[in-house]
């Protein structure tokens, strides 16, 4: 099962672009990479998912290099409401397990 | 669609008591998961299921049991509650591993 490593915390200012990188050196061929956002006292919420190259939706972009050993979540022009914990997950296609890493606490300042 | 529902929302248990946390999803999802989240910490996988009749241990299964007799329901059983089990418990489900994982609102458990 691919273990993920992320920075514990990051600070940013409103209007800036934030990039959070996740390392998953042991990712298997069929594994997908998923990012979640969690606010205090709430369950995690899906942000974006990808397999390779680049994926973009209305809230974020996900960049995955060719070797897939890392991925970068990009949040354009963050606001105070983006202050949250962000988790990178790699699902184990063989077993069905989905294990969360320690997450990155993003603090957006005015 | 109600999505993923969990009951109860909050419970206080005495040490040694037992209880079952209920989780139901109405999306016909194959995969279901139980996580616990201690204050200020990340989520830890307790048990998971890839379909009715199939369950497996996660990272922290000790002190818990699960069953999956139907696609919709995935109850989590605590047999002998201990203070270390004070946590927020989240149930989640998805159709396939590469699909979005939907979370319930959580059950806050306090063991005294």
Interface residues (C-beta under 8 A of the other chain):
Chain A: X32 X34 X36 X41 X42 X43 X44 X45 X46 X49 X51 X85 X87 X91 X92 X93 X95 X96 X97 X98 X99 X100 X101 X102 X103
Chain B: X31 X33 X35 X42 X43 X44 X45 X48 X50 X56 X58 X59 X90 X92 X97 X98 X100 X101 X102 X103 X104 X105 X106
